[in-house]
Amino acid sequence: MLTPFHLAIHVRDLDEARQFYGEVLGCAEGRSAPTWVDFSFFGHQLSLHLGQPFANEATGRVGDKLVPMPHFGVVLHLDDWRALAARLTAAGTEFVLAPSVRFEGEPGEQWTMFFRDPSGNPIEVKGFPTMDSVFAS
């Protein structure tokens, strides 16, 4: 059984972050204070603190595309991934890497998308038909 991770990152504006993580991504808000807010990021604890977001550069390779490094994200069941991709698209999200499939027909076939939160923090969300295939090689 997997246990939740905890990640604390900086955001520039808590109201903007609340709108994105709560309304666009659909994450439930937890505790908060004037300088931070917690969200259930798909069952994991994500703490957003006021401050300067971490630096990142497009140095990671996903196929022939460069994506921001470092980045964080989550792995979802494919149906949930598709629903989130549709919600992000409907919200007008600008994708770093649009929703797409990788390794099609191979072990570890996965769907992925990269986007940024309003503070520029890069997020990757992967989708798999079964969690058994997450580490397939």
KOLRODO-344431 format. One line per field, with one value per residue (C-alpha): residue number from 1; residue in three letters; chain; x, y, z. Coordinates in nm, 4 decimals. Layout:
// KOLRODO-344431
num = NUM;...
residu = Ala;...
chaine = A;...
px = X;...
py = Y;...
pz = Z;...
This chain:
// KOLRODO-344431
num = 1;2;3;4;5;6;7;8;9;10;11;12;13;14;15;16;17;18;19;20;21;22;23;24;25;26;27;28;29;30;31;32;33;34;35;36;37;38;39;40;41;42;43;44;45;46;47;48;49;50;51;52;53;54;55;56;57;58;59;60;61;62;63;64;65;66;67;68;69;70;71;72;73;74;75;76;77;78;79;80;81;82;83;84;85;86;87;88;89;90;91;92;93;94;95;96;97;98;99;100;101;102;103;104;105;106;107;108;109;110;111;112;113;114;115;116;117;118;119;120;121;122;123;124;125;126;127;128;129;130;131;132;133;134;135;136;137
residu = Met;Leu;Thr;Pro;Phe;His;Leu;Ala;Ile;His;Val;Arg;Asp;Leu;Asp;Glu;Ala;Arg;Gln;Phe;Tyr;Gly;Glu;Val;Leu;Gly;Cys;Ala;Glu;Gly;Arg;Ser;Ala;Pro;Thr;Trp;Val;Asp;Phe;Ser;Phe;Phe;Gly;His;Gln;Leu;Ser;Leu;His;Leu;Gly;Gln;Pro;Phe;Ala;Asn;Glu;Ala;Thr;Gly;Arg;Val;Gly;Asp;Lys;Leu;Val;Pro;Met;Pro;His;Phe;Gly;Val;Val;Leu;His;Leu;Asp;Asp;Trp;Arg;Ala;Leu;Ala;Ala;Arg;Leu;Thr;Ala;Ala;Gly;Thr;Glu;Phe;Val;Leu;Ala;Pro;Ser;Val;Arg;Phe;Glu;Gly;Glu;Pro;Gly;Glu;Gln;Trp;Thr;Met;Phe;Phe;Arg;Asp;Pro;Ser;Gly;Asn;Pro;Ile;Glu;Val;Lys;Gly;Phe;Pro;Thr;Met;Asp;Ser;Val;Phe;Ala;Ser
chaine = A;A;A;A;A;A;A;A;A;A;A;A;A;A;A;A;A;A;A;A;A;A;A;A;A;A;A;A;A;A;A;A;A;A;A;A;A;A;A;A;A;A;A;A;A;A;A;A;A;A;A;A;A;A;A;A;A;A;A;A;A;A;A;A;A;A;A;A;A;A;A;A;A;A;A;A;A;A;A;A;A;A;A;A;A;A;A;A;A;A;A;A;A;A;A;A;A;A;A;A;A;A;A;A;A;A;A;A;A;A;A;A;A;A;A;A;A;A;A;A;A;A;A;A;A;A;A;A;A;A;A;A;A;A;A;A;A
px = 0.0000;0.1385;0.1569;0.1124;0.4152;0.4514;0.5865;0.6189;0.6786;0.6598;0.3859;0.3605;-0.0098;-0.2233;-0.5577;-0.4335;-0.2991;-0.6302;-0.8174;-0.5835;-0.5280;-0.8798;-1.1015;-0.9031;-0.7255;-1.0067;-0.7820;-0.9437;-0.8067;-0.6823;-0.5352;-0.4041;-0.2519;-0.1902;0.1324;0.0523;-0.2213;-0.2328;-0.4057;-0.4805;-0.2937;-0.4623;-0.4195;-0.0771;-0.0037;0.1014;0.1883;0.1989;0.3941;0.4305;0.7731;0.9828;0.9108;1.2032;1.4104;1.3624;1.4866;1.3663;1.6432;1.4479;1.3750;1.0356;1.0690;1.1798;1.0477;1.2285;1.0391;1.1120;1.3438;1.2888;0.9163;0.6686;0.3465;0.1295;0.0404;-0.3310;-0.5456;-0.6034;-0.9737;-0.8895;-0.6023;-0.8353;-1.0897;-0.8177;-0.6796;-1.0293;-1.0749;-0.7379;-0.8120;-1.1556;-0.9912;-0.7618;-0.4444;-0.1313;0.0493;0.4267;0.3568;-0.0005;-0.1754;-0.0246;0.0720;0.4302;0.5703;0.2519;0.2221;0.5305;0.5694;0.5130;0.2766;0.1714;-0.0112;0.1496;0.0982;0.3092;0.1781;0.2633;0.0701;0.0121;0.3451;0.5352;0.5845;0.6048;0.3733;0.3622;0.0617;0.0928;-0.1863;-0.1666;-0.4350;-0.3218;-0.0828;0.1010;0.2420;0.3972;0.7379;0.7157;1.0248
py = 0.0000;0.3376;0.6148;0.9856;1.2034;1.5588;1.8350;2.2026;2.4572;2.8320;3.0193;3.3926;3.4369;3.2171;3.3259;3.2431;2.9089;2.8295;2.8909;2.6727;2.3818;2.3887;2.4787;2.3734;2.0640;1.9760;1.9330;1.9646;2.2440;2.1564;2.3708;2.7166;3.0269;3.3744;3.2569;2.8989;2.6555;2.2748;2.0764;1.7096;1.6712;1.3490;1.2043;1.3566;1.6565;1.9600;2.2690;2.5959;2.8720;3.2330;3.2875;3.2655;2.9436;2.7103;2.7696;2.5255;2.4826;2.2887;2.0283;1.7027;1.4941;1.3409;1.1926;1.4806;1.7505;1.9337;1.9655;2.1623;2.0150;1.9776;1.9129;1.7221;1.5436;1.2426;0.9112;0.8517;0.5725;0.6394;0.7287;0.9881;1.1181;1.1629;1.3484;1.5797;1.6410;1.7403;1.9705;2.1393;2.1823;2.3306;2.5724;2.6993;2.5608;2.6245;2.2920;2.2575;1.9130;1.8521;1.5342;1.2475;0.8811;0.7528;0.4050;0.3041;-0.0738;-0.1249;-0.2205;0.0910;0.2504;0.5779;0.9000;1.2224;1.5968;1.8835;2.2237;2.4977;2.6363;3.0155;3.0670;2.8748;2.5514;2.2680;1.9706;1.6382;1.4085;1.0539;0.8081;0.4294;0.1709;-0.0241;0.0667;-0.2610;-0.1045;0.2025;0.0382;-0.1972;-0.2191
pz = 0.0000;-0.0997;0.1552;0.0755;0.0123;0.1400;-0.0824;0.0105;-0.2659;-0.3113;-0.4934;-0.5574;-0.4759;-0.2481;-0.3978;-0.7470;-0.6208;-0.4489;-0.7716;-0.9775;-0.7385;-0.5953;-0.8877;-1.1953;-1.0606;-0.8190;-0.5140;-0.1694;0.0473;0.3939;0.6681;0.5962;0.7491;0.6080;0.4369;0.3313;0.2320;0.2181;-0.0552;-0.1006;-0.4298;-0.5441;-0.1942;-0.1264;0.0947;-0.1074;0.0976;-0.0923;0.0822;-0.0251;-0.1762;-0.4900;-0.6854;-0.7551;-1.0656;-1.3512;-1.7056;-2.0088;-1.9924;-1.9517;-2.2603;-2.3251;-2.6698;-2.8910;-2.6536;-2.3755;-2.0473;-1.7298;-1.4707;-1.1854;-1.1850;-0.9720;-1.0407;-0.9901;-1.1544;-1.2122;-1.3454;-1.7139;-1.6791;-1.4112;-1.6258;-1.9227;-1.7074;-1.5739;-1.9254;-2.0379;-1.7362;-1.7959;-2.1659;-2.0908;-1.8444;-2.1214;-1.9651;-2.1674;-2.1904;-2.1959;-2.3427;-2.4535;-2.3392;-2.5373;-2.5228;-2.4922;-2.5499;-2.7276;-2.7551;-2.5358;-2.1711;-1.9645;-2.2169;-2.0544;-2.1156;-2.0020;-1.9926;-1.8620;-1.7556;-1.5057;-1.2141;-1.2124;-1.0295;-1.2979;-1.1019;-1.3575;-1.3096;-1.4928;-1.4702;-1.6020;-1.6726;-1.6774;-1.7522;-1.4431;-1.1650;-1.2343;-1.5509;-1.3821;-1.3480;-1.6468;-1.8648
